[in-house]
Amino acid sequence: LTAFVDRTVLNHAGKDVTKMFLDIHKGVKYEQYLRPEAYIGDLGIDPDLMTDEFWHTLRKARIVEVKQQIAKLLEDMKANPGGAGIAAAASSVLDLLHDQGVDAELKAKLQSLETQKRVALDAEDYPKAQAIKAKLDSLLAESKINLAQLQGSGGGIPLSEVARHNKPHDLWVALNGVVYDLTDFLQYHPEQRNSILAWGGRDASVMWNKIPGRFPSSTWMEFYMRPEARMGEVGPEPKKDTNTALLEELRAELRRLEGPSDEDVQAMKAAGAAPKAAEGGAGSEEARFPKLKGITGGRELPFFTRAEVAKHTAGAEPYMILHNRVYDLKPLLGSHPGGDDILLARAGTDATKEFELFEH
């Protein structure tokens, strides 16, 4: 602001005056005051100079900003005669939960079922997760809400739609130009879970016949594949208007920034406690991992956001996400058969696909 200096500017030089500017100049854009040549770059985050508390303050502020942008964009899309409504713009239950136009009672029911489904997946109870998904679909049908399903401009199923079906209770795979639904197969053939899950929601053609007799190969297809598993042919990606593309970007950013709310955490604990109390026995987590209680000291483990995990990339405290759980890799350093480099290269990220791909 060298060319724009006055007493007010000097008093606030070197500081973040975003809030003050917006309070004084409501609805006015910076460009109306500043010339393009005044712009010198974006604000970065220096982890050595920023406390965790301030970093979370910025994250929460951005979450509010993104939610406002999504709400405004949905209003514009609904008002546009050629645009899509709120329900049509939503492509998943998580999108519906963020939409202000959805009935509060319906949201509560969807949230409850979605939480129960996540608990079942964490417990690797895939038949139960599949049954809960059927209840979700039924509830959406009763409410006359059809989640947007992408379809290629020339027909067929685009890979972006296949990518949404990448969970054990809802698993599609593209293979040699054809999309298959392997959900039921996975329920009855758990011994092949790892190799199929590794390619869930993706095009597995590159692995065709690499390992004869195993998925994906001609021998495997001939022996296991049933005609009803075929969903259709892979189609080209659909053309997206600017608003739809921006909406997807904002929703993706919101998922990265926003961790589970207090209500989500309590619901997860309540939903997870009921099956444990009822089952107890060999299927409980305590029975499967007897050392867990000693490691945790009987305390509840915390919840982490993906943004928090992303900060732990250094060798002093490397974290990794596997199947929606966060692990500290430090005890593995120096003893991992694949070496430390491969662990540190994926520290701070979700390495579930790579973990399953190598059939750990």
N, C-alpha and C positions, 0 to 999 in steps of 0.2 A: 504493500500500500504506500510505497515511497512517494508516488506522484499524487497521493490523495491525503496527505498528512494534514491533520488539524489537532487540536487539543484532545478531542474525544478519542480519536484514533490512537494517539500516543498513550493515553491512559490505559488502553486495552491491548496494546501491542504485545505479541507473544502469548496471547491467551485465546481460548476458544470462546467466541462471542456469538455462537449460533443461536442460543436461546434468547439472548438480549436483542439480537437483530430481528428475530421473528416476532418478539413481543412488541417492538417499536414499529417495524415495517410489515405489518400483517398483510399477507397476500402479495407482497412485492418480491420479485426474484432478484438474486444477486446481480444478474446480467444488466439490470436497469441502472445499477450504480457503478459496476466495475467493467473495465474493458477486458477483452479476451487475453491481452498480453499480460494482465496482472495475475493470471492463473499460473502457479508454479508447480503444482502437483497435488496428489491426494495425501491425506493424513494417514500415516502408518502407525502401527502399534509396536512400541519397543518394550519387550517383556521385562527388560532390566530396569526400566523407569516407571512401569505401570504396576500398581498393586492389583491383586486379584479382585479386591473389592471394587476398584474403579473400573476394571475390565468388565466385571459383571454389570456395573451400572450402565456402561456403554451398550452391552449386549441387550439389556432389558429395554433401553431406550430405542434401540434398533427394532426390537420385537414389536413395540407399540407402533413405530413408524410403518413397518411392513404390514401389520394388520390394518392400519388405516388405509394404506395404498390398496390392499386387496379389497377392502369394503368399498372404496371409491370406484375401483375398476369394475367390480361386480354390479354396482349401481349403473354405471355407464353402459355395460353390456346388456343389462336388463332393459334400460331405457331405449337402447338402439333397436329399431324395428327389425333389423336383420340380425341382431345379436342373439346370444343364448341367455337363458334365464339362469338363476342361481343353481337350481338342481341340475340343469343340463351342463353347466360349466364344471360341476364337481365330478371328478373321476374316481374318487375313493371315499370311504367312510371318514377318513381323517380330514378330507376337504370339507365334507358336510359339517363336521364338528366345528370348523372355523368360520362357517358361513352364518352371518347374523340373520339371514332370512329364514332359517330353519326353525321350526317350532321347538321351544325349550324342552317340552316333555319328550318329544321324539329324540332330541339330542341326548337326553339322559339315558334313554333306553339303548341308543346306539353306543354311547360311551360304555355302558355296563357290559354289553355283549362284546365290544371290541376289547375291553380289559380282560374278560373271561377267556377270550380267544388267545390273547398274548400269554396269559398264565398257562393255558394248556400247551402252547407251543414251547414255553420255557421248560415245562415238565416233560416235553417230548411225548405228550399224549395227543398224537396226530388225529386219531379217529374222533376224539372229543372236539378238537379244533375244527375239524371238517363239519361236525354236527352244528357247532355254534355258528359257523359261516353260513350254513343253510338257514338258520334262524334269522341271521342278519339279512340275507337275501329276501326271505319271506316278509320281514318287517318293512324293507324298502318297497317291496311290491305292494303291500297293503297301503303304504303311504303314497303310492303312485310316483315314486322317485326312481328314475332310471339313470344310473351312473353312466357317464359318457364313456363309450367304448370306441376306441380309435379304429377306423377302417380306412384302408388305402383308397386313394382316388381312383384306382383302376380295379377295385375289388380285392379280396384277399385280406389277410391279417398282417398288419405291419409289425416289425420287430419291436417297436416301441410299445405296442399292446402286449406282445409276448412277455416283455420285460416286467410287466406288472404282476405276472403270475409266477412267482419265484419262491413260494413257500411250500413246505411239505403237505399242507392241506389244500393247496391250490397251485399246481405245478404244470406249466406248459414248456415244451422244448421244440425248437425249430430244427429240422433235420432234412437236408437235401431239398429245400424248397417247400417243405410241408410242416405244418404245426400239429403237434400231438399233445393231448392232455394225459399226463402220466400220474395224475393224482391217485386214482384207484389202484394202479399198479404198485405205487410206492407203499400203500397201506398193507398190501398182501405179500410184498417182497422186500421186507426191511433190510435183508442182507445186501441189497444192491443200492441202498440209500445214498451212500457217499458219492458214488460216481455219477448218479443221476442228479442229485441235489447240486452238485458242482456246476451243472449246465442248466439248472432251472432258470427259466426266463431268458435264455440265450440261444444262439444258433450254434449247435454242436457239430455242424458239418465238417469243421476242420479236423475233428477227431475220428471221422468215419473210417472204420476198418483198421485203425491204428493198433488195436488190441483185438484180434479175432476172437469171437465168442463172447466178448464183453460189450457193454454199452459204450458208444454206439457202433454197431457193426451189422453187416448183412445177416450173419448167423444169429445174432441176438434178436434182430427184427423178425426173422422168420420163426423163431421159437416162441417169443414172448408177445409180440405186438398183435393187438386185436383191432379189427376194423373200426369199432366204435371210438377208439382213442384218437382217430384222425379228426382234427378240427377244421382243416382247410389249408389252402396254399398260402405261402408267404406273399404278401402284397407290398406295393410301394408305400412309402411314408406319406400320410395325408398332408395336404397343404394347410398351414396354420396362419390365421390372421394375426396381426400385431398384438391385439389385446390378449388372445388366447396364449400366445407364446410368452408374453410378459406375465400373465397370471401364473403359468407353470413355473417360471423363474422365481417369482415372489413366494409361491408356496414351498418350493424346494428350499429357498433360503430360510423360510420360517421354520421348517422342520430341522434344519441344521442348527439354528440358534436356540430353539425352544425345547427345553427338556420337559420331563413330566411335571405337571402341576401338583400341588399338595393333594388335590382331590384324586388325581391319577395314582399318586403314591399310596394313599390310604386305600383306594379301591383295589390296587394290585395286592397289597398286604392282606386285605380282607378276603379277596377271592382266592389267594394262594393259601391262606390259613385253613379254610374250610376243607379242601381235599386232603391236606396233611393230617388234620385232626380225625377225619373219617377213615383215611387209609392206614396211616401209621406205618405199619409193616414194611415189607421189603421194597415197596415202590417209593417210599419217602426219600427225600434228599439226604436226611440224616443217616438212613440205612445204607444208601448207595455210597456216601462219602463219610465214613465214621470219624475221620480226622477233622472234619469241617468245624465241629463245635469247639475243638481245642484251638484251632487257628483263629476263629473269630472271637473267642472268649465269651461266647454266648450272646454277643451284641448283634444288632441288626446291621447288615452291610448297607452302605450309602448308595444313593442313586447318582449317576453321572450323566451329564449331557455330552453329546458328541463334541461340542466345542471345548469342554473341559478336558476330555481325553486327548484332543488334538494338541493340547499344550504339553503333553508328556511324551516327548520324542527323544530326550537325551538319555544317555546311559545311566545317569543317576537315578532316574525314576521313569522307565519306559512302560507305557500302558498299551494294551491292544484290546480291541473288541472282537469277540467270537460268539456268534449266536446270541447277540444282544446282552452279553455279559462282559464286564471289564476285568482284565487280568493284568497284574503287575509282572512284567517279564524279568525283573532283576534276578530272581532266583535261578532263572534258566541261563543267564549269561555265563559263558565259560563251560557249560555242559550240554548245550543244544547240539545234537548230531549234525545239523546243517550249518553250524557256525553262528557267531553273534551278528555278523553283517546282515544276514537275511532277516533276523528279528528286528534289528534297529532300523532297517530300511522300511519296515511296515509299522513301526512304533507310532502311536497316535492315530491309527486308522482302524477301519473295520476290515479284518483280514479273513472273514468267514469263508469267502469263496476260495481263496488260496489254500486255506486250511483243509477244506473238504476236497479240493482238487487233488491234493497229494495224499488223500485217504488216511489222514491221521486217525 
